Amino acid sequence: MERDVEIVIQPDAGAVARLVADADAKAEPIARAVEGPVASMCPASAIQLHPHASVVVDEAAASRLTLTDYYRSTFAAKPTWQSL
């Protein structure tokens, strides 16, 4: 069963926002949410405004992102004290 793009706000985890998606069908919505403008036509794009946001996607869902090399290097260089 295919699931929709899911945004999880965890107030008990220090106000963390996570966007979780998988499957190729989610590639375009993920690209719009992460790299497009913040707009009401893409409510998930509001995650860009959250100070502690994580985007967790599989390779298929990330296939339309244009800055994947940047995201991978940033994740690889994150400090050990910073959780996912």
Helices and strands as residue ranges (DSSP letters): E 6-10, G 11-13, E 16-21, G 24-26, H 27-35, G 43-49, E 53-57, H 68-76
